[in-house]
Amino acid sequence: MRLKFILTFLFGVIFCSSNAQNSTASKQVSSFLIEAPQLNTTKKIWVYLPKNYDSNSKKKYPVIYMHDGQNLFDAKTSYVGEWNVDETLDSISAQVIVIGIEHGNEKRMEELTPFKHEKYGGGNADNYLDFIVQTLKPYVDKNYKTKTNANNTALFGSSLGGLVSFYGALKYPKIFGKVGCFSPSFWFNRKEIFELMRKAKNFKTKIYFLCGDNEGDDDMVRDLDNMEFEIDSKRCHCKNLNKKIIVKGGQHNEKLWREGFKKAYLWLF
């Protein structure tokens, strides 16, 4: 499953560059380019704004930072179907800003993995998260009407994006107070990520876990169960700060994540 997972995303990079489908992004979605000095590149950033954003000049909004921006809003740029984030949030009149960060194509695995894997490499997530915290978030807070505290700032992603989101909460607990962690690839850095969780102190992050029970092997459900145990050892489960959903028959794909996004958003916010 792991080799297939790696090859699937490499195929997706090639597919996205040749996808001729019409854009499906709503009018609430725009984009901009920003220099990412921590990564020595320029990043395309997608922005979703709620429908009444312009009509209420004084209101400020929570912000969700999401990885793999190509797959969130637009079938034209996604390679196996989009998440329909904009349509989903519009349908419930959600009062939130979403910042979608495009992955680095062939560098995606490097950016979204905290530590180097002995077989697959990677391990540049510190620089990627530093880009979000030191460059992107200050720009967003300056140019959009945002609530800037941790309780109103979330990281959200799937697969390697789920891994880096969880890692981001451990590294920057005063920045990211909420995490949407879908099908996290803990296997990539299992030893290191569990050790970090065990060492975490005063862990207050609100976390929504989601995975399917048919994602290719038994590691996914087992890892979520074990991580839930580690989190509950740090704080009482009665505080209702973490939730775990296992979808019967759910597979490692955009369909699972798209269908789970609405409930995750409503629970986190």
N, C-alpha and C positions, 0 to 999 in steps of 0.2 A: 504493500500500500504506500510506503514512504517513497520508493522510487517512482511509482506512478504519480504520486502527488507532486514531486519535483518536476517531472516531465510535463505534467498537465499545465503547470504555470508557465513553463518555457514555451509550450505551444500557444498558450494564451497571449504571450507577448507578441508572437508573430501574427496571430489571428487578428488582434486588435488593430495592427497597423494596416490591415487590408480589408477590414469590415466596411462594406459599402451601405449598410442599412441606414435608413433615415433616423435622425435624432429623435429621441423620445423624452428628452429632458423638458421639464415644465418651465413656464415663464418665471418661476421663482428661483431658478438656478442660473448662476453666472459663474465666471471663472476669472482668475488673474494669474500672472506669473510672479514669482518671487525668488530672489537669490537665496540659496541655501549654502552659506559658506562652510558650515560644519560638514557638508557632504560634497563640496566642490562641484556643485551643479546648480541648475535652475529648476524649480519645482512648479508644476501647474497645480493650482488649487481651485477646487470647486466650492461654490458657496450656495447653500440653500437658505433663503430668508422666508419667514412666515408671511402669509398673504397680507396681513395688516401692518407689516413692518414700517412702511413709509407714512402711513396715516397716523401713527402714534409716535411723535417725535421724542417723547420723554420716556417711553417704556424701554426697559432693557431686558435682555433675553439670556437664558442659559446657552451654553455652547457645547456641541458634541464634535470632537475631532475624530474623524474616521479614516482608516487606512484604505488603500486600494481604491482611490477615488474614481478610477475608470469604470468601476463596476456598480457604483451606487445609484446613479441617476439616469444613465443613458444607455440604451441598447446598442447604439452606434459604436460606443467605445468599450463595451463589455464583451467578453469572449464566450461566455456561456449563459448569458442572461443577467440583467441588472437586478439590483435589490429593490427597485421602486421606492426608494427612500422618500423622494419628493411627493409622489402620489399618496403614499401611506400617511405622511405627516399632514398633507393637505386635507385628507379625508377625515381627520380627527381635529382639525384646526389647531395643530400643535404649536405652541409658543416657544420655539427653539430655533437656534441657528445651527446649521450643520456645516462643518468645514471638512471637505473631502480632499485628502492628500494623495495625489497620484503616486503609485509605486514607481520604483526606479528601473522598470523593465528588467534587464538582465541583472541588475543590482538589487532587485527586490528581496531576494533571500538574505543578502548581506544586511540590508537596512532593517529588516524586521526580526532579526535574531540576535539575542543579547550576547551569546558566547559562541565561539567557533566550534563547529561539530567536526569530529575527527575524520568523518567521511565526506561531508557535504560542504565544509567550510563555513562561511558566514561570519557573524559576530560583530556587526557594526551598528547595533541598535542604540548604543550610547550616543553616538553622533546624530543619529536620526531623531532621537528623543530630545537631544539638546537643540536641534534645529526647531522642533515644535515649541519648546519652552522658551528658548532665548531669542528666536527670530520670528516665527510664525505667530505665536500667541500675542506677543506685544503688538505686532502689526494689526492683527484682527481686533484686539481690544481698542486700538487707536482709531480704527476706521469703521468699526461697526458698534452698534449699541449692545454691549455685552455685560453680563454679570460676571465679574472676573474671579470670584472666590472659588475654592475647591469644590464646594457643595454644588456649584452650578457649572462645573467644567468636567466633561466626561471624555474618556478614550473608548473607542469602539472598533472592533475588528473581528475577523474570522480567520481560522487556520493560523498561519504565521502572524497575521494581524491580531488574533486573539492572544497569542503568546506575548507579543510586544506590548499589547495593551495591559496585560497583567503585570508585566515587568515594569511598565511605566508607572503603575500605581505604587509599586514597591520602591522605585527610584525617586519619584516625585510625589509623595503622599500629600504634600501641601499645595500641589497644583491640581492634581486629578483626584476628585473625590468620588467619582463614579466610573464604573467600567462595564461595558458590554463585551463579554468574553465568549465568542461563539466558536465551537470546535477548536479550541486552542491546541496548537501543536507543541504541547509540553514535551513530547518525546525528543524534540530537537535539542533541548537543554534541560532534560528532566532533572538530573542531579543538581545542577546549579540553581534552577528556579525553585526547587523544593527546599534547598538549603537556605536560600534567601528568605523564603516564607517563614521558615522556622526561626530565623534570626530577627524577623520583623518585630518592632515594638510599637505598641499603641496603634495597631492597625485598625483604621476606621473606614476604609474605603467600602462603598456600597457596590456589590458585584452581582451581575446577572450572568450565570453560566447556561449555555445551551449546547447540546450536541445530539446526534442521532445514535441509535444503538446498532446501526449498520454502516459505519463509516470505514470499514475495511479490515479492522481487527478489534481486539478487545481493549487495546490500550486507552482509547479515548474515554470511555465510560469509567474505566478503572482510575485513570489519572484525575478525572473530575471528582470522583468519590474520595480519592486520597487527598486532593487539594482542599476539598470541603472540610475534611477531617482536620487538616492542619489549620485552616482558618478558624474553625470552631474551637480549636484548642487555644486560640488567642483571644477570643471574645465569646460571649454567650450567644448561642444561636437564637435565643429569645429576642435579641435586639433586631432581628429581621433585616440584617444588613447584607445577607447573601441569599441568593435563590438559585436553585439548580433544576433545569428542565432537561429530561432525556426523552427525545421524540422516538416513538416506536417506528422502526423502519426508516428513520431519517438517515440520509447519506451526506457525505462530505461535499456539499455543493451549494450554489447560490439559491436554489429552491428552498432548502432548509433554512438558510439564513434570512431570505426574503420573508418567508412565512412567519419567522419568529421575531422579526424586528419590532413590530407594533407592540406586542406584549412586553418585550424587553424595555422599550422606551417608556411605556405607561408605568411599569413597575419602578424603573429608575427615577422617573421624574414625577 
